[in-house]
Amino acid sequence: MLCAKVEPMVHGLAKDYAGKMKFEVVPYDQGNNKQRIADYQLDLHGMVIVDQTGAKVWGESGHKQTRAGVEAAIKQLLGS
């Protein structure tokens, strides 16, 4: 689900938000991931933030994610 450029960003965010959020890299070609990615309306590459129920709160397809944009969505979700 994540492009090579974005995966290091996810690992950095996981470190910064440890204990507050769970981060997961989902390979498109494994298990039921194609359906999961389609359910979140993402292309092959993208990022999604979901709440505890699995409902999508934010997402972007493709390779256009920036750390600032993702952090803004995280802060909005966390209320900080």
mmCIF file of the N, C-alpha and C atoms, coordinates in Angstrom:
data_MODEL
# 
_entry.id   MODEL 
# 
loop_
_atom_site.group_PDB 
_atom_site.id 
_atom_site.type_symbol 
_atom_site.label_atom_id 
_atom_site.label_alt_id 
_atom_site.label_comp_id 
_atom_site.label_asym_id 
_atom_site.label_entity_id 
_atom_site.label_seq_id 
_atom_site.pdbx_PDB_ins_code 
_atom_site.Cartn_x 
_atom_site.Cartn_y 
_atom_site.Cartn_z 
_atom_site.occupancy 
_atom_site.B_iso_or_equiv 
_atom_site.pdbx_formal_charge 
_atom_site.auth_seq_id 
_atom_site.auth_comp_id 
_atom_site.auth_asym_id 
_atom_site.auth_atom_id 
_atom_site.pdbx_PDB_model_num 
ATOM 1   N N  . MET A 1 1  ? 0.818   -1.178  0.000  1.00 0.00 ? 1  MET A N  1 
ATOM 2   C CA . MET A 1 1  ? 0.000   0.000   0.000  1.00 0.00 ? 1  MET A CA 1 
ATOM 3   C C  . MET A 1 1  ? 0.867   1.248   0.000  1.00 0.00 ? 1  MET A C  1 
ATOM 4   N N  . LEU A 1 2  ? 2.049   1.166   0.511  1.00 0.00 ? 2  LEU A N  1 
ATOM 5   C CA . LEU A 1 2  ? 2.896   2.353   0.605  1.00 0.00 ? 2  LEU A CA 1 
ATOM 6   C C  . LEU A 1 2  ? 4.037   2.294   -0.391 1.00 0.00 ? 2  LEU A C  1 
ATOM 7   N N  . CYS A 1 3  ? 4.343   3.420   -0.969 1.00 0.00 ? 3  CYS A N  1 
ATOM 8   C CA . CYS A 1 3  ? 5.476   3.467   -1.889 1.00 0.00 ? 3  CYS A CA 1 
ATOM 9   C C  . CYS A 1 3  ? 6.774   3.537   -1.086 1.00 0.00 ? 3  CYS A C  1 
ATOM 10  N N  . ALA A 1 4  ? 7.892   3.275   -1.745 1.00 0.00 ? 4  ALA A N  1 
ATOM 11  C CA . ALA A 1 4  ? 9.192   3.249   -1.075 1.00 0.00 ? 4  ALA A CA 1 
ATOM 12  C C  . ALA A 1 4  ? 9.508   4.582   -0.409 1.00 0.00 ? 4  ALA A C  1 
ATOM 13  N N  . LYS A 1 5  ? 9.070   5.674   -1.011 1.00 0.00 ? 5  LYS A N  1 
ATOM 14  C CA . LYS A 1 5  ? 9.319   7.009   -0.457 1.00 0.00 ? 5  LYS A CA 1 
ATOM 15  C C  . LYS A 1 5  ? 8.564   7.213   0.851  1.00 0.00 ? 5  LYS A C  1 
ATOM 16  N N  . VAL A 1 6  ? 7.376   6.654   0.948  1.00 0.00 ? 6  VAL A N  1 
ATOM 17  C CA . VAL A 1 6  ? 6.505   6.897   2.088  1.00 0.00 ? 6  VAL A CA 1 
ATOM 18  C C  . VAL A 1 6  ? 6.788   5.949   3.250  1.00 0.00 ? 6  VAL A C  1 
ATOM 19  N N  . GLU A 1 7  ? 7.248   4.744   2.963  1.00 0.00 ? 7  GLU A N  1 
ATOM 20  C CA . GLU A 1 7  ? 7.459   3.772   4.039  1.00 0.00 ? 7  GLU A CA 1 
ATOM 21  C C  . GLU A 1 7  ? 8.385   4.295   5.138  1.00 0.00 ? 7  GLU A C  1 
ATOM 22  N N  . PRO A 1 8  ? 9.538   4.924   4.823  1.00 0.00 ? 8  PRO A N  1 
ATOM 23  C CA . PRO A 1 8  ? 10.360  5.483   5.906  1.00 0.00 ? 8  PRO A CA 1 
ATOM 24  C C  . PRO A 1 8  ? 9.613   6.549   6.717  1.00 0.00 ? 8  PRO A C  1 
ATOM 25  N N  . MET A 1 9  ? 8.736   7.311   6.061  1.00 0.00 ? 9  MET A N  1 
ATOM 26  C CA . MET A 1 9  ? 7.946   8.304   6.783  1.00 0.00 ? 9  MET A CA 1 
ATOM 27  C C  . MET A 1 9  ? 7.053   7.609   7.801  1.00 0.00 ? 9  MET A C  1 
ATOM 28  N N  . VAL A 1 10 ? 6.452   6.509   7.421  1.00 0.00 ? 10 VAL A N  1 
ATOM 29  C CA . VAL A 1 10 ? 5.566   5.784   8.326  1.00 0.00 ? 10 VAL A CA 1 
ATOM 30  C C  . VAL A 1 10 ? 6.342   5.289   9.533  1.00 0.00 ? 10 VAL A C  1 
ATOM 31  N N  . HIS A 1 11 ? 7.537   4.771   9.304  1.00 0.00 ? 11 HIS A N  1 
ATOM 32  C CA . HIS A 1 11 ? 8.343   4.288   10.427 1.00 0.00 ? 11 HIS A CA 1 
ATOM 33  C C  . HIS A 1 11 ? 8.722   5.428   11.367 1.00 0.00 ? 11 HIS A C  1 
ATOM 34  N N  . GLY A 1 12 ? 9.029   6.589   10.815 1.00 0.00 ? 12 GLY A N  1 
ATOM 35  C CA . GLY A 1 12 ? 9.336   7.759   11.646 1.00 0.00 ? 12 GLY A CA 1 
ATOM 36  C C  . GLY A 1 12 ? 8.128   8.218   12.444 1.00 0.00 ? 12 GLY A C  1 
ATOM 37  N N  . LEU A 1 13 ? 6.964   8.248   11.799 1.00 0.00 ? 13 LEU A N  1 
ATOM 38  C CA . LEU A 1 13 ? 5.735   8.631   12.496 1.00 0.00 ? 13 LEU A CA 1 
ATOM 39  C C  . LEU A 1 13 ? 5.398   7.616   13.586 1.00 0.00 ? 13 LEU A C  1 
ATOM 40  N N  . ALA A 1 14 ? 5.612   6.343   13.310 1.00 0.00 ? 14 ALA A N  1 
ATOM 41  C CA . ALA A 1 14 ? 5.347   5.296   14.306 1.00 0.00 ? 14 ALA A CA 1 
ATOM 42  C C  . ALA A 1 14 ? 6.192   5.528   15.553 1.00 0.00 ? 14 ALA A C  1 
ATOM 43  N N  . LYS A 1 15 ? 7.425   5.939   15.360 1.00 0.00 ? 15 LYS A N  1 
ATOM 44  C CA . LYS A 1 15 ? 8.305   6.220   16.500 1.00 0.00 ? 15 LYS A CA 1 
ATOM 45  C C  . LYS A 1 15 ? 7.804   7.453   17.258 1.00 0.00 ? 15 LYS A C  1 
ATOM 46  N N  . ASP A 1 16 ? 7.443   8.505   16.528 1.00 0.00 ? 16 ASP A N  1 
ATOM 47  C CA . ASP A 1 16 ? 7.007   9.750   17.155 1.00 0.00 ? 16 ASP A CA 1 
ATOM 48  C C  . ASP A 1 16 ? 5.675   9.617   17.898 1.00 0.00 ? 16 ASP A C  1 
ATOM 49  N N  . TYR A 1 17 ? 4.805   8.728   17.424 1.00 0.00 ? 17 TYR A N  1 
ATOM 50  C CA . TYR A 1 17 ? 3.475   8.580   18.021 1.00 0.00 ? 17 TYR A CA 1 
ATOM 51  C C  . TYR A 1 17 ? 3.299   7.232   18.718 1.00 0.00 ? 17 TYR A C  1 
ATOM 52  N N  . ALA A 1 18 ? 4.404   6.634   19.133 1.00 0.00 ? 18 ALA A N  1 
ATOM 53  C CA . ALA A 1 18 ? 4.355   5.344   19.828 1.00 0.00 ? 18 ALA A CA 1 
ATOM 54  C C  . ALA A 1 18 ? 3.451   5.452   21.055 1.00 0.00 ? 18 ALA A C  1 
ATOM 55  N N  . GLY A 1 19 ? 2.589   4.482   21.216 1.00 0.00 ? 19 GLY A N  1 
ATOM 56  C CA . GLY A 1 19 ? 1.671   4.472   22.348 1.00 0.00 ? 19 GLY A CA 1 
ATOM 57  C C  . GLY A 1 19 ? 0.396   5.251   22.106 1.00 0.00 ? 19 GLY A C  1 
ATOM 58  N N  . LYS A 1 20 ? 0.356   6.043   21.035 1.00 0.00 ? 20 LYS A N  1 
ATOM 59  C CA . LYS A 1 20 ? -0.837  6.842   20.725 1.00 0.00 ? 20 LYS A CA 1 
ATOM 60  C C  . LYS A 1 20 ? -1.582  6.289   19.514 1.00 0.00 ? 20 LYS A C  1 
ATOM 61  N N  . MET A 1 21 ? -0.831  5.712   18.584 1.00 0.00 ? 21 MET A N  1 
ATOM 62  C CA . MET A 1 21 ? -1.418  5.183   17.356 1.00 0.00 ? 21 MET A CA 1 
ATOM 63  C C  . MET A 1 21 ? -0.652  3.934   16.946 1.00 0.00 ? 21 MET A C  1 
ATOM 64  N N  . LYS A 1 22 ? -1.309  3.109   16.159 1.00 0.00 ? 22 LYS A N  1 
ATOM 65  C CA . LYS A 1 22 ? -0.675  1.935   15.567 1.00 0.00 ? 22 LYS A CA 1 
ATOM 66  C C  . LYS A 1 22 ? -0.433  2.231   14.092 1.00 0.00 ? 22 LYS A C  1 
ATOM 67  N N  . PHE A 1 23 ? 0.729   1.880   13.588 1.00 0.00 ? 23 PHE A N  1 
ATOM 68  C CA . PHE A 1 23 ? 1.080   2.083   12.187 1.00 0.00 ? 23 PHE A CA 1 
ATOM 69  C C  . PHE A 1 23 ? 1.338   0.727   11.559 1.00 0.00 ? 23 PHE A C  1 
ATOM 70  N N  . GLU A 1 24 ? 0.898   0.580   10.324 1.00 0.00 ? 24 GLU A N  1 
ATOM 71  C CA . GLU A 1 24 ? 1.039   -0.696  9.636  1.00 0.00 ? 24 GLU A CA 1 
ATOM 72  C C  . GLU A 1 24 ? 1.333   -0.456  8.154  1.00 0.00 ? 24 GLU A C  1 
ATOM 73  N N  . VAL A 1 25 ? 2.300   -1.167  7.636  1.00 0.00 ? 25 VAL A N  1 
ATOM 74  C CA . VAL A 1 25 ? 2.585   -1.157  6.202  1.00 0.00 ? 25 VAL A CA 1 
ATOM 75  C C  . VAL A 1 25 ? 1.899   -2.387  5.637  1.00 0.00 ? 25 VAL A C  1 
ATOM 76  N N  . VAL A 1 26 ? 1.039   -2.173  4.646  1.00 0.00 ? 26 VAL A N  1 
ATOM 77  C CA . VAL A 1 26 ? 0.233   -3.259  4.084  1.00 0.00 ? 26 VAL A CA 1 
ATOM 78  C C  . VAL A 1 26 ? 0.665   -3.516  2.637  1.00 0.00 ? 26 VAL A C  1 
ATOM 79  N N  . PRO A 1 27 ? 1.341   -4.631  2.389  1.00 0.00 ? 27 PRO A N  1 
ATOM 80  C CA . PRO A 1 27 ? 1.720   -4.964  1.016  1.00 0.00 ? 27 PRO A CA 1 
ATOM 81  C C  . PRO A 1 27 ? 0.481   -5.310  0.184  1.00 0.00 ? 27 PRO A C  1 
ATOM 82  N N  . TYR A 1 28 ? 0.362   -4.701  -0.960 1.00 0.00 ? 28 TYR A N  1 
ATOM 83  C CA . TYR A 1 28 ? -0.805  -4.870  -1.826 1.00 0.00 ? 28 TYR A CA 1 
ATOM 84  C C  . TYR A 1 28 ? -1.041  -6.321  -2.215 1.00 0.00 ? 28 TYR A C  1 
ATOM 85  N N  . ASP A 1 29 ? 0.032   -7.054  -2.438 1.00 0.00 ? 29 ASP A N  1 
ATOM 86  C CA . ASP A 1 29 ? -0.088  -8.389  -3.023 1.00 0.00 ? 29 ASP A CA 1 
ATOM 87  C C  . ASP A 1 29 ? -0.134  -9.530  -2.006 1.00 0.00 ? 29 ASP A C  1 
ATOM 88  N N  . GLN A 1 30 ? -0.444  -9.262  -0.768 1.00 0.00 ? 30 GLN A N  1 
ATOM 89  C CA . GLN A 1 30 ? -0.503  -10.312 0.246  1.00 0.00 ? 30 GLN A CA 1 
ATOM 90  C C  . GLN A 1 30 ? -1.907  -10.432 0.839  1.00 0.00 ? 30 GLN A C  1 
ATOM 91  N N  . GLY A 1 31 ? -2.345  -11.654 1.005  1.00 0.00 ? 31 GLY A N  1 
ATOM 92  C CA . GLY A 1 31 ? -3.609  -11.947 1.668  1.00 0.00 ? 31 GLY A CA 1 
ATOM 93  C C  . GLY A 1 31 ? -4.787  -11.186 1.089  1.00 0.00 ? 31 GLY A C  1 
ATOM 94  N N  . ASN A 1 32 ? -5.612  -10.647 1.967  1.00 0.00 ? 32 ASN A N  1 
ATOM 95  C CA . ASN A 1 32 ? -6.824  -9.921  1.608  1.00 0.00 ? 32 ASN A CA 1 
ATOM 96  C C  . ASN A 1 32 ? -6.563  -8.423  1.430  1.00 0.00 ? 32 ASN A C  1 
ATOM 97  N N  . ASN A 1 33 ? -5.302  -8.039  1.313  1.00 0.00 ? 33 ASN A N  1 
ATOM 98  C CA . ASN A 1 33 ? -4.957  -6.612  1.286  1.00 0.00 ? 33 ASN A CA 1 
ATOM 99  C C  . ASN A 1 33 ? -5.506  -5.871  0.080  1.00 0.00 ? 33 ASN A C  1 
ATOM 100 N N  . LYS A 1 34 ? -5.624  -6.533  -1.082 1.00 0.00 ? 34 LYS A N  1 
ATOM 101 C CA . LYS A 1 34 ? -6.190  -5.854  -2.251 1.00 0.00 ? 34 LYS A CA 1 
ATOM 102 C C  . LYS A 1 34 ? -7.591  -5.359  -1.936 1.00 0.00 ? 34 LYS A C  1 
ATOM 103 N N  . GLN A 1 35 ? -8.375  -6.181  -1.263 1.00 0.00 ? 35 GLN A N  1 
ATOM 104 C CA . GLN A 1 35 ? -9.740  -5.784  -0.912 1.00 0.00 ? 35 GLN A CA 1 
ATOM 105 C C  . GLN A 1 35 ? -9.736  -4.691  0.148  1.00 0.00 ? 35 GLN A C  1 
ATOM 106 N N  . ARG A 1 36 ? -8.869  -4.814  1.151  1.00 0.00 ? 36 ARG A N  1 
ATOM 107 C CA . ARG A 1 36 ? -8.768  -3.771  2.192  1.00 0.00 ? 36 ARG A CA 1 
ATOM 108 C C  . ARG A 1 36 ? -8.447  -2.425  1.567  1.00 0.00 ? 36 ARG A C  1 
ATOM 109 N N  . ILE A 1 37 ? -7.477  -2.419  0.644  1.00 0.00 ? 37 ILE A N  1 
ATOM 110 C CA . ILE A 1 37 ? -7.061  -1.180  -0.009 1.00 0.00 ? 37 ILE A CA 1 
ATOM 111 C C  . ILE A 1 37 ? -8.205  -0.620  -0.846 1.00 0.00 ? 37 ILE A C  1 
ATOM 112 N N  . ALA A 1 38 ? -8.904  -1.478  -1.559 1.00 0.00 ? 38 ALA A N  1 
ATOM 113 C CA . ALA A 1 38 ? -10.064 -1.044  -2.360 1.00 0.00 ? 38 ALA A CA 1 
ATOM 114 C C  . ALA A 1 38 ? -11.166 -0.497  -1.457 1.00 0.00 ? 38 ALA A C  1 
ATOM 115 N N  . ASP A 1 39 ? -11.398 -1.138  -0.318 1.00 0.00 ? 39 ASP A N  1 
ATOM 116 C CA . ASP A 1 39 ? -12.427 -0.673  0.619  1.00 0.00 ? 39 ASP A CA 1 
ATOM 117 C C  . ASP A 1 39 ? -12.136 0.742   1.125  1.00 0.00 ? 39 ASP A C  1 
ATOM 118 N N  . TYR A 1 40 ? -10.861 1.074   1.265  1.00 0.00 ? 40 TYR A N  1 
ATOM 119 C CA . TYR A 1 40 ? -10.470 2.417   1.705  1.00 0.00 ? 40 TYR A CA 1 
ATOM 120 C C  . TYR A 1 40 ? -10.329 3.386   0.534  1.00 0.00 ? 40 TYR A C  1 
ATOM 121 N N  . GLN A 1 41 ? -10.674 2.954   -0.654 1.00 0.00 ? 41 GLN A N  1 
ATOM 122 C CA . GLN A 1 41 ? -10.656 3.771   -1.872 1.00 0.00 ? 41 GLN A CA 1 
ATOM 123 C C  . GLN A 1 41 ? -9.263  4.322   -2.181 1.00 0.00 ? 41 GLN A C  1 
ATOM 124 N N  . LEU A 1 42 ? -8.260  3.463   -2.037 1.00 0.00 ? 42 LEU A N  1 
ATOM 125 C CA . LEU A 1 42 ? -6.887  3.827   -2.355 1.00 0.00 ? 42 LEU A CA 1 
ATOM 126 C C  . LEU A 1 42 ? -6.452  3.112   -3.620 1.00 0.00 ? 42 LEU A C  1 
ATOM 127 N N  . ASP A 1 43 ? -5.459  3.665   -4.304 1.00 0.00 ? 43 ASP A N  1 
ATOM 128 C CA . ASP A 1 43 ? -4.815  2.986   -5.415 1.00 0.00 ? 43 ASP A CA 1 
ATOM 129 C C  . ASP A 1 43 ? -3.790  2.015   -4.835 1.00 0.00 ? 43 ASP A C  1 
ATOM 130 N N  . LEU A 1 44 ? -2.883  1.546   -5.663 1.00 0.00 ? 44 LEU A N  1 
ATOM 131 C CA . LEU A 1 44 ? -1.843  0.632   -5.183 1.00 0.00 ? 44 LEU A CA 1 
ATOM 132 C C  . LEU A 1 44 ? -1.015  1.246   -4.061 1.00 0.00 ? 44 LEU A C  1 
ATOM 133 N N  . HIS A 1 45 ? -0.772  2.533   -4.158 1.00 0.00 ? 45 HIS A N  1 
ATOM 134 C CA . HIS A 1 45 ? 0.022   3.237   -3.151 1.00 0.00 ? 45 HIS A CA 1 
ATOM 135 C C  . HIS A 1 45 ? -0.848  4.303   -2.512 1.00 0.00 ? 45 HIS A C  1 
ATOM 136 N N  . GLY A 1 46 ? -0.643  4.497   -1.230 1.00 0.00 ? 46 GLY A N  1 
ATOM 137 C CA . GLY A 1 46 ? -1.392  5.527   -0.540 1.00 0.00 ? 46 GLY A CA 1 
ATOM 138 C C  . GLY A 1 46 ? -1.269  5.357   0.958  1.00 0.00 ? 46 GLY A C  1 
ATOM 139 N N  . MET A 1 47 ? -1.929  6.233   1.661  1.00 0.00 ? 47 MET A N  1 
ATOM 140 C CA . MET A 1 47 ? -1.950  6.169   3.124  1.00 0.00 ? 47 MET A CA 1 
ATOM 141 C C  . MET A 1 47 ? -3.375  6.399   3.583  1.00 0.00 ? 47 MET A C  1 
ATOM 142 N N  . VAL A 1 48 ? -3.708  5.765   4.686  1.00 0.00 ? 48 VAL A N  1 
ATOM 143 C CA . VAL A 1 48 ? -5.033  5.928   5.267  1.00 0.00 ? 48 VAL A CA 1 
ATOM 144 C C  . VAL A 1 48 ? -4.894  5.956   6.784  1.00 0.00 ? 48 VAL A C  1 
ATOM 145 N N  . ILE A 1 49 ? -5.729  6.761   7.411  1.00 0.00 ? 49 ILE A N  1 
ATOM 146 C CA . ILE A 1 49 ? -5.829  6.775   8.870  1.00 0.00 ? 49 ILE A CA 1 
ATOM 147 C C  . ILE A 1 49 ? -7.237  6.314   9.191  1.00 0.00 ? 49 ILE A C  1 
ATOM 148 N N  . VAL A 1 50 ? -7.329  5.328   10.061 1.00 0.00 ? 50 VAL A N  1 
ATOM 149 C CA . VAL A 1 50 ? -8.632  4.807   10.469 1.00 0.00 ? 50 VAL A CA 1 
ATOM 150 C C  . VAL A 1 50 ? -8.769  4.941   11.983 1.00 0.00 ? 50 VAL A C  1 
ATOM 151 N N  . ASP A 1 51 ? -10.013 4.995   12.432 1.00 0.00 ? 51 ASP A N  1 
ATOM 152 C CA . ASP A 1 51 ? -10.241 5.049   13.879 1.00 0.00 ? 51 ASP A CA 1 
ATOM 153 C C  . ASP A 1 51 ? -10.258 3.627   14.448 1.00 0.00 ? 51 ASP A C  1 
ATOM 154 N N  . GLN A 1 52 ? -10.588 3.503   15.734 1.00 0.00 ? 52 GLN A N  1 
ATOM 155 C CA . GLN A 1 52 ? -10.561 2.208   16.401 1.00 0.00 ? 52 GLN A CA 1 
ATOM 156 C C  . GLN A 1 52 ? -11.533 1.204   15.791 1.00 0.00 ? 52 GLN A C  1 
ATOM 157 N N  . THR A 1 53 ? -12.562 1.675   15.119 1.00 0.00 ? 53 THR A N  1 
ATOM 158 C CA . THR A 1 53 ? -13.545 0.778   14.512 1.00 0.00 ? 53 THR A CA 1 
ATOM 159 C C  . THR A 1 53 ? -13.145 0.354   13.102 1.00 0.00 ? 53 THR A C  1 
ATOM 160 N N  . GLY A 1 54 ? -12.097 0.966   12.566 1.00 0.00 ? 54 GLY A N  1 
ATOM 161 C CA . GLY A 1 54 ? -11.673 0.676   11.203 1.00 0.00 ? 54 GLY A CA 1 
ATOM 162 C C  . GLY A 1 54 ? -12.256 1.634   10.180 1.00 0.00 ? 54 GLY A C  1 
ATOM 163 N N  . ALA A 1 55 ? -13.017 2.621   10.631 1.00 0.00 ? 55 ALA A N  1 
ATOM 164 C CA . ALA A 1 55 ? -13.606 3.608   9.716  1.00 0.00 ? 55 ALA A CA 1 
ATOM 165 C C  . ALA A 1 55 ? -12.530 4.597   9.256  1.00 0.00 ? 55 ALA A C  1 
ATOM 166 N N  . LYS A 1 56 ? -12.520 4.879   7.972  1.00 0.00 ? 56 LYS A N  1 
ATOM 167 C CA . LYS A 1 56 ? -11.544 5.806   7.394  1.00 0.00 ? 56 LYS A CA 1 
ATOM 168 C C  . LYS A 1 56 ? -11.836 7.225   7.857  1.00 0.00 ? 56 LYS A C  1 
ATOM 169 N N  . VAL A 1 57 ? -10.792 7.887   8.401  1.00 0.00 ? 57 VAL A N  1 
ATOM 170 C CA . VAL A 1 57 ? -10.909 9.289   8.807  1.00 0.00 ? 57 VAL A CA 1 
ATOM 171 C C  . VAL A 1 57 ? -10.151 10.214  7.858  1.00 0.00 ? 57 VAL A C  1 
ATOM 172 N N  . TRP A 1 58 ? -9.129  9.671   7.222  1.00 0.00 ? 58 TRP A N  1 
ATOM 173 C CA . TRP A 1 58 ? -8.315  10.448  6.289  1.00 0.00 ? 58 TRP A CA 1 
ATOM 174 C C  . TRP A 1 58 ? -7.605  9.480   5.359  1.00 0.00 ? 58 TRP A C  1 
ATOM 175 N N  . GLY A 1 59 ? -7.383  9.889   4.129  1.00 0.00 ? 59 GLY A N  1 
ATOM 176 C CA . GLY A 1 59 ? -6.623  9.052   3.218  1.00 0.00 ? 59 GLY A CA 1 
ATOM 177 C C  . GLY A 1 59 ? -6.211  9.825   1.980  1.00 0.00 ? 59 GLY A C  1 
ATOM 178 N N  . GLU A 1 60 ? -5.112  9.388   1.403  1.00 0.00 ? 60 GLU A N  1 
ATOM 179 C CA . GLU A 1 60 ? -4.630  9.945   0.138  1.00 0.00 ? 60 GLU A CA 1 
ATOM 180 C C  . GLU A 1 60 ? -4.054  8.805   -0.681 1.00 0.00 ? 60 GLU A C  1 
ATOM 181 N N  . SER A 1 61 ? -4.463  8.742   -1.944 1.00 0.00 ? 61 SER A N  1 
ATOM 182 C CA . SER A 1 61 ? -3.912  7.749   -2.860 1.00 0.00 ? 61 SER A CA 1 
ATOM 183 C C  . SER A 1 61 ? -2.688  8.299   -3.552 1.00 0.00 ? 61 SER A C  1 
ATOM 184 N N  . GLY A 1 62 ? -1.918  7.401   -4.099 1.00 0.00 ? 62 GLY A N  1 
ATOM 185 C CA . GLY A 1 62 ? -0.772  7.793   -4.893 1.00 0.00 ? 62 GLY A CA 1 
ATOM 186 C C  . GLY A 1 62 ? 0.458   8.080   -4.058 1.00 0.00 ? 62 GLY A C  1 
ATOM 187 N N  . HIS A 1 63 ? 1.320   8.917   -4.599 1.00 0.00 ? 63 HIS A N  1 
ATOM 188 C CA . HIS A 1 63 ? 2.628   9.210   -3.996 1.00 0.00 ? 63 HIS A CA 1 
ATOM 189 C C  . HIS A 1 63 ? 2.711   10.640  -3.465 1.00 0.00 ? 63 HIS A C  1 
ATOM 190 N N  . LYS A 1 64 ? 1.587   11.271  -3.200 1.00 0.00 ? 64 LYS A N  1 
ATOM 191 C CA . LYS A 1 64 ? 1.619   12.698  -2.883 1.00 0.00 ? 64 LYS A CA 1 
ATOM 192 C C  . LYS A 1 64 ? 1.640   13.041  -1.400 1.00 0.00 ? 64 LYS A C  1 
ATOM 193 N N  . GLN A 1 65 ? 1.749   12.055  -0.537 1.00 0.00 ? 65 GLN A N  1 
ATOM 194 C CA . GLN A 1 65 ? 1.725   12.335  0.895  1.00 0.00 ? 65 GLN A CA 1 
ATOM 195 C C  . GLN A 1 65 ? 2.973   13.086  1.339  1.00 0.00 ? 65 GLN A C  1 
ATOM 196 N N  . THR A 1 66 ? 2.758   14.020  2.256  1.00 0.00 ? 66 THR A N  1 
ATOM 197 C CA . THR A 1 66 ? 3.880   14.712  2.891  1.00 0.00 ? 66 THR A CA 1 
ATOM 198 C C  . THR A 1 66 ? 3.777   14.466  4.387  1.00 0.00 ? 66 THR A C  1 
ATOM 199 N N  . ARG A 1 67 ? 4.882   14.515  5.062  1.00 0.00 ? 67 ARG A N  1 
ATOM 200 C CA . ARG A 1 67 ? 4.862   14.302  6.512  1.00 0.00 ? 67 ARG A CA 1 
ATOM 201 C C  . ARG A 1 67 ? 3.987   15.360  7.184  1.00 0.00 ? 67 ARG A C  1 
ATOM 202 N N  . ALA A 1 68 ? 4.082   16.602  6.734  1.00 0.00 ? 68 ALA A N  1 
ATOM 203 C CA . ALA A 1 68 ? 3.279   17.677  7.325  1.00 0.00 ? 68 ALA A CA 1 
ATOM 204 C C  . ALA A 1 68 ? 1.780   17.400  7.158  1.00 0.00 ? 68 ALA A C  1 
ATOM 205 N N  . GLY A 1 69 ? 1.384   16.931  5.993  1.00 0.00 ? 69 GLY A N  1 
ATOM 206 C CA . GLY A 1 69 ? -0.022  16.625  5.748  1.00 0.00 ? 69 GLY A CA 1 
ATOM 207 C C  . GLY A 1 69 ? -0.521  15.475  6.591  1.00 0.00 ? 69 GLY A C  1 
ATOM 208 N N  . VAL A 1 70 ? 0.297   14.437  6.706  1.00 0.00 ? 70 VAL A N  1 
ATOM 209 C CA . VAL A 1 70 ? -0.088  13.277  7.514  1.00 0.00 ? 70 VAL A CA 1 
ATOM 210 C C  . VAL A 1 70 ? -0.141  13.664  8.988  1.00 0.00 ? 70 VAL A C  1 
ATOM 211 N N  . GLU A 1 71 ? 0.843   14.427  9.450  1.00 0.00 ? 71 GLU A N  1 
ATOM 212 C CA . GLU A 1 71 ? 0.842   14.853  10.856 1.00 0.00 ? 71 GLU A CA 1 
ATOM 213 C C  . GLU A 1 71 ? -0.344  15.746  11.176 1.00 0.00 ? 71 GLU A C  1 
ATOM 214 N N  . ALA A 1 72 ? -0.757  16.587  10.263 1.00 0.00 ? 72 ALA A N  1 
ATOM 215 C CA . ALA A 1 72 ? -1.936  17.430  10.492 1.00 0.00 ? 72 ALA A CA 1 
ATOM 216 C C  . ALA A 1 72 ? -3.166  16.554  10.677 1.00 0.00 ? 72 ALA A C  1 
ATOM 217 N N  . ALA A 1 73 ? -3.307  15.503  9.862  1.00 0.00 ? 73 ALA A N  1 
ATOM 218 C CA . ALA A 1 73 ? -4.453  14.590  9.996  1.00 0.00 ? 73 ALA A CA 1 
ATOM 219 C C  . ALA A 1 73 ? -4.378  13.832  11.317 1.00 0.00 ? 73 ALA A C  1 
ATOM 220 N N  . ILE A 1 74 ? -3.176  13.406  11.714 1.00 0.00 ? 74 ILE A N  1 
ATOM 221 C CA . ILE A 1 74 ? -3.010  12.693  12.971 1.00 0.00 ? 74 ILE A CA 1 
ATOM 222 C C  . ILE A 1 74 ? -3.378  13.600  14.150 1.00 0.00 ? 74 ILE A C  1 
ATOM 223 N N  . LYS A 1 75 ? -2.878  14.836  14.130 1.00 0.00 ? 75 LYS A N  1 
ATOM 224 C CA . LYS A 1 75 ? -3.155  15.763  15.227 1.00 0.00 ? 75 LYS A CA 1 
ATOM 225 C C  . LYS A 1 75 ? -4.640  16.069  15.324 1.00 0.00 ? 75 LYS A C  1 
ATOM 226 N N  . GLN A 1 76 ? -5.314  16.174  14.182 1.00 0.00 ? 76 GLN A N  1 
ATOM 227 C CA . GLN A 1 76 ? -6.752  16.406  14.197 1.00 0.00 ? 76 GLN A CA 1 
ATOM 228 C C  . GLN A 1 76 ? -7.472  15.210  14.817 1.00 0.00 ? 76 GLN A C  1 
ATOM 229 N N  . LEU A 1 77 ? -7.061  14.010  14.443 1.00 0.00 ? 77 LEU A N  1 
ATOM 230 C CA . LEU A 1 77 ? -7.667  12.802  14.986 1.00 0.00 ? 77 LEU A CA 1 
ATOM 231 C C  . LEU A 1 77 ? -7.446  12.689  16.481 1.00 0.00 ? 77 LEU A C  1 
ATOM 232 N N  . LEU A 1 78 ? -6.217  12.998  16.924 1.00 0.00 ? 78 LEU A N  1 
ATOM 233 C CA . LEU A 1 78 ? -5.894  12.893  18.330 1.00 0.00 ? 78 LEU A CA 1 
ATOM 234 C C  . LEU A 1 78 ? -6.369  14.083  19.158 1.00 0.00 ? 78 LEU A C  1 
ATOM 235 N N  . GLY A 1 79 ? -6.806  15.125  18.473 1.00 0.00 ? 79 GLY A N  1 
ATOM 236 C CA . GLY A 1 79 ? -7.260  16.313  19.177 1.00 0.00 ? 79 GLY A CA 1 
ATOM 237 C C  . GLY A 1 79 ? -6.123  17.104  19.798 1.00 0.00 ? 79 GLY A C  1 
ATOM 238 N N  . SER A 1 80 ? -4.959  17.068  19.151 1.00 0.00 ? 80 SER A N  1 
ATOM 239 C CA . SER A 1 80 ? -3.820  17.814  19.709 1.00 0.00 ? 80 SER A CA 1 
ATOM 240 C C  . SER A 1 80 ? -3.256  18.785  18.702 1.00 0.00 ? 80 SER A C  1 
# 
